[in-house]
Amino acid sequence: MSRSSRLGPEYRADAWRRLDDGRFDVLVIGGGVTGAGTALDAVTRGLSTALVEARDFACGTSSRSSKLFHGGLRYLEQLNFGLVREALTERDLMLTTIAPHLVKPVSFLYPLRRRIVERPYVGAGLVLYDTMGGSHALPRHRHLTRTGARALCPALRPDTLVGAVRYWDATTDDARHTLTTIRTAAHHGAVVRNSTEVAELIREGGRVIGARLRDAETGRTATVYARVVINCTGVWTDDIQALTDSRGRFRVRASKGVHILVSRDRIASETGLILRTEKSVLFVIPWDDHWLIGTTDTDWNLDKAHPAASQGDIDYLLDRVNAVLAAPLSHDDVVGVYAGLRPLLAGESEDTSQLSREHAVARPQPGLISVAGGKYTTYRVMAADAVDAAAADLDERVPPSVTERVPLLGADGYHAAVNQAERIAAEHRLPAWRARLLLDRYGTLIDEVLAPGADDPTLLDSLPGADRYLKAEIRYGATHEAATHLGDVLTRRTRVCLDVAHRGTDSAKAAAELLAEPLGWDAERIDTEVRLYHARVAAERDAEQQTDDRTADTARLAARDTRAVRA
């Protein structure tokens, strides 16, 4: 099977040919982090593997998470030690081996409010938290007085704490991590393709043997055969299961999580915060030039493709964080908002915050495996379990998972490249800070990103309206990272939609013009992509002015994907 991590238009055309009447050991449905991890796990075990995604890679939950690799302190309080240990092990693997270029240490301050009971209680939990993962990838927690805590975080009101504990976890750009996992699977031989819907599951003798596909860009159809199909579609798990006309072994419930972004200068702190709420916890996470504040946890029964943040969600987050801030935040301080859906296993509780974050794998019928639940941090474990379950349909011994030893693209040699950032910057006539930013997005693929600048130096200029990004990165999204629409690049290949107050509208025209050549767009298509992107942002802003989920969802309808635009 041919190998390529350059997922441009030529690759997409070739992938369609290979899928049409193709035969694989494993077909993965879903291009979020679980599907990406499953494709990588399967192909690195020596199984011929294909992955299809109906919209864009990471366009759902996997670009709208809290952007953390963490054990989950609140699960210790629930006595779920197994989940915490598993997640901490995965966090440390990401930091040290699998994705050190994409996953970074981050510290959090846990304010203490009661003098006698709380410090030993929290301290004992953090002793477990520091040791359960089995490695020393991060510093151990440290107890602080109120004076010491406010020295690190002057933004805290003195009357809201008697002391604090500082501990460490890790953060990531979830969309870039998911995309890099998919590209790594392709590098090892998997066939991957976005904008490719599963219209029907093919069955023979009570067994699932493949799927009928539809290209969302052109309407073309194809048939692909597989010895086993693995359903990794998150909140759409039940929809795929329904294609078999049979009942699945579990149901998935969608829980909406909303995050807001405020400028870094609005909260004076050298560390993130974790705050207890009446139901769960609230994170204040350093995110480049912003603070990322979240999340909510409410049931969502409306359009799963476009979860909407309402004014009520934003009010909730502002109220909870303002309870501890000396200088409260207002709606005017919010520069970005996003909403995502967690795929939780449905249970007896009516409260989504009480549903399990553990995952489940089932074989509802021969040839079909479904995996759901879990959390972003444990995607690799979920993937390994799903491929293990698929072995029953492969009629042969399947080697054990090896992904704990498979670095993602850009990880190999990353630490050495960081030490050589000034040399790399000089070679491309860039400032050293710019090279470091690029290394933390692309790792050792940085030269591949910047190479076109040798022939066209203007590609090394900043993108208008978003100076944290180069024009070369926009072009790279189309030539190497499977982007087919303007929104793919501004919302997932880069995070322009989150990083600037205009959410990408001031950059849209320049970005579309950069995409035109590699994607074969004419002037009319450029204008259409820009118009649709502006409409999406306007619809999001409109939704954020609505009082509740139903009115916000109605307002968000104009923000549907541009995948209805025919090439």
TISEKOL-361014 format. One record per residue (C-alpha): x, y, z. Coordinates in steps of 0.1 Angstrom, whole numbers, padded with zeros to 4 digits, always signed. Example, Ala and Ser with C-alpha at 12.3 -4.5 7.8 and 13.67 -1.06 7.14 Angstrom:
% residues 2
+0123-0045+0078/+0137-0011+0071/
END
This chain:
% residues 567
+0000+0000+0000/+0014+0034-0010/+0023+0058+0018/+0019+0096+0019/+0014+0122+0045/+0008+0149+0019/-0030+0150+0018/-0035+0174-0010/-0059+0174-0040/-0040+0146-0058/-0040+0124-0027/-0078+0130-0024/-0084+0119-0060/-0062+0088-0055/-0078+0079-0022/-0113+0079-0039/-0100+0056-0066/-0086+0032-0039/-0118+0033-0019/-0140+0026-0049/-0144-0012-0050/-0114-0014-0026/-0109-0042-0001/-0095-0035+0034/-0091-0053+0066/-0105-0024+0086/-0128+0005+0076/-0129+0033+0102/-0159+0056+0101/-0153+0090+0118/-0124+0115+0115/-0123+0127+0151/-0095+0118+0175/-0109+0083+0183/-0112+0074+0146/-0078+0089+0139/-0063+0069+0167/-0081+0037+0156/-0068+0041+0120/-0033+0046+0133/-0035+0016+0157/-0049-0007+0130/-0024+0002+0102/+0006+0000+0126/-0005-0036+0135/-0001-0045+0098/-0038-0043+0088/-0049-0026+0056/-0069+0003+0068/-0092+0030+0054/-0108+0060+0072/-0137+0082+0060/-0151+0113+0075/-0184+0128+0064/-0173+0164+0069/-0138+0177+0079/-0113+0160+0101/-0118+0170+0137/-0148+0192+0128/-0169+0180+0157/-0159+0173+0193/-0122+0170+0185/-0118+0207+0177/-0141+0219+0205/-0127+0203+0236/-0111+0219+0267/-0078+0213+0249/-0063+0193+0278/-0045+0161+0282/-0053+0155+0319/-0061+0128+0344/-0093+0145+0357/-0090+0156+0393/-0127+0153+0398/-0126+0116+0390/-0104+0110+0420/-0132+0124+0442/-0156+0099+0424/-0131+0071+0434/-0126+0063+0397/-0089+0056+0402/-0086+0034+0371/-0097+0061+0347/-0074+0087+0363/-0044+0063+0362/-0051+0055+0325/-0055+0091+0316/-0023+0102+0334/-0003+0075+0317/-0016+0087+0283/-0008+0123+0292/+0028+0115+0300/+0032+0094+0268/+0021+0124+0248/+0045+0148+0265/+0075+0125+0263/+0071+0103+0232/+0041+0106+0210/+0035+0143+0205/+0059+0166+0225/+0056+0192+0197/+0018+0194+0202/+0013+0187+0239/+0027+0211+0264/+0029+0214+0302/+0005+0238+0319/+0001+0246+0356/-0031+0252+0375/-0038+0269+0408/-0065+0252+0430/-0077+0279+0455/-0084+0266+0490/-0114+0282+0508/-0114+0263+0542/-0085+0265+0566/-0085+0232+0583/-0101+0204+0563/-0095+0213+0527/-0057+0214+0524/-0050+0179+0536/-0079+0166+0516/-0068+0182+0484/-0032+0175+0491/-0038+0138+0495/-0056+0137+0462/-0028+0155+0445/-0002+0131+0459/-0021+0103+0442/-0024+0125+0410/+0013+0130+0409/+0022+0094+0413/-0005+0073+0396/+0007+0079+0360/+0040+0062+0369/+0064+0088+0354/+0080+0121+0362/+0071+0140+0331/+0058+0170+0351/+0067+0188+0384/+0050+0176+0416/+0023+0198+0432/+0032+0225+0456/+0013+0240+0485/+0011+0278+0487/+0000+0304+0513/-0026+0330+0503/+0002+0354+0498/+0021+0330+0476/-0010+0321+0456/-0018+0358+0449/+0018+0364+0439/+0012+0339+0411/-0023+0351+0404/-0029+0387+0415/-0063+0385+0397/-0078+0365+0426/-0098+0383+0452/-0081+0380+0486/-0114+0370+0503/-0119+0340+0480/-0090+0319+0493/-0070+0310+0524/-0042+0294+0504/-0038+0272+0472/-0022+0242+0457/-0004+0244+0423/-0003+0213+0402/+0005+0204+0365/-0012+0189+0335/-0009+0194+0298/-0026+0213+0270/-0028+0208+0232/-0044+0222+0201/-0069+0194+0197/-0077+0200+0160/-0040+0200+0151/-0033+0169+0172/-0062+0150+0156/-0051+0160+0121/-0015+0150+0128/-0027+0116+0140/-0046+0111+0108/-0016+0122+0087/+0005+0098+0107/-0019+0070+0099/-0017+0079+0062/+0021+0080+0064/+0020+0044+0076/-0002+0033+0047/-0039+0040+0057/-0062+0055+0031/-0079+0086+0047/-0105+0109+0032/-0127+0137+0045/-0160+0149+0029/-0168+0112+0024/-0201+0101+0039/-0213+0066+0047/-0247+0064+0031/-0253+0027+0038/-0236-0003+0055/-0235-0033+0032/-0245-0066+0048/-0243-0102+0037/-0255-0132+0057/-0261-0111+0088/-0226-0097+0086/-0214-0061+0078/-0189-0064+0049/-0185-0028+0038/-0202+0005+0031/-0216+0027+0003/-0199+0061+0002/-0209+0094-0011/-0185+0122-0019/-0200+0153-0001/-0183+0176-0026/-0194+0161-0059/-0222+0136-0051/-0203+0107-0066/-0208+0073-0050/-0185+0044-0043/-0186+0010-0026/-0158-0001-0003/-0154-0036+0013/-0139-0044+0047/-0135-0074+0069/-0145-0053+0098/-0161-0018+0101/-0153+0003+0132/-0178+0030+0141/-0159+0059+0158/-0184+0086+0152/-0189+0100+0187/-0223+0116+0191/-0233+0101+0158/-0227+0065+0170/-0264+0057+0172/-0270+0071+0137/-0244+0047+0122/-0257+0018+0142/-0292+0026+0128/-0279+0018+0093/-0279-0019+0103/-0316-0019+0113/-0306-0034+0146/-0302-0021+0182/-0268-0013+0194/-0253-0025+0227/-0252+0010+0242/-0266+0045+0235/-0247+0078+0233/-0259+0110+0249/-0247+0144+0237/-0236+0168+0264/-0228+0204+0254/-0197+0221+0266/-0192+0258+0259/-0159+0277+0263/-0152+0314+0260/-0119+0332+0253/-0107+0365+0268/-0075+0384+0262/-0046+0374+0284/-0043+0409+0299/-0078+0406+0314/-0067+0381+0341/-0034+0389+0358/-0019+0354+0364/+0011+0333+0357/-0008+0301+0359/-0041+0286+0350/-0069+0281+0375/-0093+0253+0384/-0124+0263+0403/-0151+0241+0419/-0186+0247+0407/-0219+0233+0421/-0218+0204+0395/-0182+0200+0383/-0151+0222+0379/-0143+0253+0358/-0109+0257+0340/-0091+0289+0332/-0065+0277+0308/-0036+0297+0292/-0041+0296+0254/-0015+0316+0235/-0026+0353+0239/-0059+0343+0256/-0075+0326+0285/-0098+0297+0277/-0126+0295+0302/-0149+0265+0304/-0169+0245+0305/-0206+0240+0307/-0222+0205+0309/-0258+0204+0296/-0279+0180+0276/-0282+0187+0238/-0309+0173+0217/-0308+0196+0187/-0286+0197+0156/-0255+0176+0164/-0235+0191+0136/-0238+0226+0149/-0240+0229+0187/-0247+0265+0196/-0235+0286+0226/-0263+0308+0240/-0261+0339+0261/-0272+0318+0290/-0240+0296+0286/-0218+0327+0284/-0235+0342+0315/-0229+0310+0334/-0192+0310+0327/-0187+0347+0334/-0207+0343+0367/-0185+0314+0379/-0152+0329+0371/-0161+0364+0383/-0169+0349+0417/-0131+0348+0424/-0118+0377+0403/-0109+0411+0417/-0116+0427+0383/-0147+0410+0369/-0151+0401+0332/-0179+0414+0311/-0195+0403+0278/-0173+0430+0261/-0142+0410+0272/-0153+0379+0254/-0134+0377+0221/-0142+0341+0212/-0168+0314+0219/-0172+0278+0209/-0195+0249+0217/-0188+0212+0214/-0206+0179+0222/-0192+0152+0245/-0203+0117+0235/-0213+0103+0269/-0226+0068+0275/-0263+0071+0283/-0271+0060+0318/-0297+0062+0346/-0288+0098+0356/-0307+0127+0340/-0277+0149+0347/-0250+0147+0320/-0224+0159+0345/-0229+0126+0364/-0226+0103+0333/-0194+0082+0330/-0164+0094+0311/-0153+0058+0306/-0156+0043+0272/-0173+0011+0259/-0166-0011+0229/-0192-0034+0215/-0197-0059+0186/-0234-0055+0179/-0232-0078+0149/-0204-0096+0130/-0182-0073+0111/-0192-0041+0130/-0175-0027+0161/-0187+0004+0179/-0166+0025+0204/-0179+0055+0223/-0177+0074+0255/-0143+0082+0270/-0124+0115+0269/-0100+0131+0245/-0070+0121+0267/-0077+0084+0265/-0083+0082+0227/-0053+0059+0221/-0066+0034+0247/-0101+0035+0231/-0085+0029+0197/-0065-0001+0209/-0095-0016+0225/-0116-0012+0194/-0089-0029+0172/-0086-0057+0198/-0123-0063+0195/-0121-0063+0157/-0097-0093+0158/-0127-0116+0162/-0137-0107+0126/-0103-0110+0111/-0098-0147+0113/-0061-0144+0121/-0038-0134+0149/-0036-0096+0151/-0004-0083+0167/-0008-0062+0198/-0010-0024+0197/+0023-0005+0193/+0011+0031+0192/+0026+0039+0226/+0059+0037+0207/+0048+0055+0175/+0056+0092+0175/+0033+0114+0155/+0046+0132+0124/+0068+0161+0135/+0077+0146+0169/+0109+0128+0158/+0138+0152+0164/+0116+0179+0178/+0137+0187+0209/+0169+0191+0188/+0150+0213+0164/+0139+0236+0193/+0175+0240+0203/+0183+0249+0166/+0153+0274+0163/+0176+0304+0157/+0194+0286+0128/+0161+0274+0113/+0148+0310+0116/+0179+0324+0099/+0177+0299+0070/+0141+0311+0062/+0147+0348+0071/+0123+0347+0100/+0125+0359+0136/+0134+0332+0161/+0101+0336+0179/+0082+0328+0147/+0103+0296+0142/+0094+0285+0178/+0057+0291+0171/+0059+0270+0140/+0078+0242+0157/+0050+0240+0183/+0024+0236+0155/+0043+0214+0130/+0074+0200+0148/+0101+0189+0124/+0077+0193+0095/+0086+0231+0097/+0109+0230+0067/+0081+0214+0046/+0057+0242+0056/+0082+0269+0048/+0098+0254+0016/+0075+0273-0008/+0088+0305+0006/+0120+0300-0013/+0102+0305-0046/+0076+0330-0034/+0090+0350-0004/+0056+0366+0001/+0044+0333+0016/+0066+0341+0046/+0046+0372+0053/+0019+0373+0080/-0017+0365+0071/-0036+0399+0070/-0057+0403+0101/-0040+0373+0119/-0003+0380+0123/+0004+0349+0144/+0001+0329+0112/+0020+0329+0079/+0005+0328+0045/+0025+0296+0039/+0005+0279+0066/-0027+0287+0048/-0013+0272+0016/+0000+0242+0035/-0035+0234+0048/-0046+0228+0012/-0014+0211-0002/-0007+0188+0028/-0035+0188+0053/-0066+0178+0033/-0084+0212+0036/-0110+0217+0009/-0128+0248+0022/-0119+0282+0036/-0135+0273+0069/-0113+0242+0072/-0082+0264+0073/-0094+0292+0094/-0111+0271+0121/-0090+0239+0123/-0057+0239+0103/-0051+0272+0120/-0071+0287+0149/-0077+0321+0134/-0113+0318+0143/-0103+0317+0180/-0072+0339+0180/-0085+0372+0168/-0116+0392+0178/-0130+0393+0142/-0129+0355+0142/-0113+0354+0108/-0136+0376+0088/-0108+0402+0082/-0085+0374+0070/-0110+0355+0049/-0104+0371+0015/-0066+0369+0017/-0068+0332+0029/-0092+0322+0001/-0069+0337-0025/-0040+0317-0011/-0061+0285-0014/-0073+0293-0049/-0043+0279-0068/-0038+0246-0050/-0076+0239-0049/-0083+0252-0084/-0108+0279-0074/-0119+0307-0097/-0130+0342-0087/-0166+0331-0082/-0156+0302-0059/-0133+0325-0039/-0162+0349-0034/-0186+0321-0024/-0162+0307+0002/-0157+0341+0017/-0194+0348+0018/-0202+0315+0035/-0174+0320+0060/-0188+0354+0069/-0223+0340+0072/-0210+0313+0096/-0194+0338+0119/-0224+0361+0118/-0247+0331+0127/-0224+0322+0156/-0225+0358+0169/-0263+0358+0165/-0267+0326+0184/-0246+0340+0213/-0273+0367+0217/-0301+0342+0222/-0314+0333+0256/-0315+0295+0253/-0304+0264+0233/-0335+0263+0210/-0333+0299+0199/-0295+0297+0196/-0298+0266+0175/-0323+0283+0151/-0299+0312+0147/-0270+0289+0140/-0286+0272+0110/-0270+0297+0087/-0236+0284+0099/-0238+0250+0082/-0207+0236+0066/-0196+0249+0031/-0195+0212+0020/-0227+0217+0000/-0206+0239-0023/-0198+0217-0053/-0162+0218-0066/
END
